């Protein structure tokens, strides 16, 4: 999809999915925000944290981080959420974006799944297997780390890059041996298909996630960006403290069953944390592994990927 097709598609999708943060009024500023399924949009709706905002939020929803970040870099949206790996993958590729707010989940929300009857019992058993994930995704990064810890190289497996929907279909059909995914996709596979978790990100990946902004939005819409981030941090803390209430809204917003929604929110809680040296250090480790795995070749310094001037929005 070229840039013009992307922006045209988002314009149509944005009309269908747009949500006013407060009553519409002429001359009111607009903040265009991208959200992944069950992400920032659902959290802000559930918490009511957008009430009283003096600008309109127009939402565009995405199935994964990669197309969201492409839209952000193209200027089709102002803000959007992504895990550290896809964010850094996009930044290393030249995207004009910066992380303006950080959150940390601990890593349990990303996992390598195998079918219930799979002979794969340990990460070492992945050798020679066909594994699906998103290119440059947090799942891709977890797989690289798990393979490394098992003494394997990326060349020891066959990587298949698929969208979450296509990967789920391939996993269910048995055309792949393992699937590396996150969030509600784990819940669906576990509770619907009795899939097994071979390994998750606990103690392996940092679990950092970022709200990223385009450089243009930071320059032109800073008051709105700051206010939105303040409300988002409040909403994330509310969601972590009220998983049952959040799950009910998440279920209505996404069409997931309440059981799936509750499993998801209990295993993925992104708590706001300041952007600092830990973010930069982890970003270098992420990019080093992507480079070692042959996924990226650029040498862009990740220190420039972060804007800590918005850390005051966490209070």
Secondary structure, DSSP 8 states (H G I E B T S, - for coil): --HHHHHHHHHHHHHHH---SS---TT--EEEEEEETTSHHHHHHHHTTTTT-SSEEEEEEESSHHHHHHHHHHTS-SEEEEEHHHHHHHHHTT--EEEEEEEE--STTEEEEE-TT-S--SGGGGTT-EEEE-TTSHHHHHHHHHHHHTT--GGGSEEEE--HHHHHHHHHHTSSSEEEEEHHHHHHHHHHH--EEEEESTTTS--EEEEEEEHHHHHH-HHHHHHHHHHHHHHHHHHHH-HHHHHHHHHHHH---HHHHHHHHHH---EEE--SHHHHHHHHHHHHHHHHTTS------GGGGB-GGGGGGG-
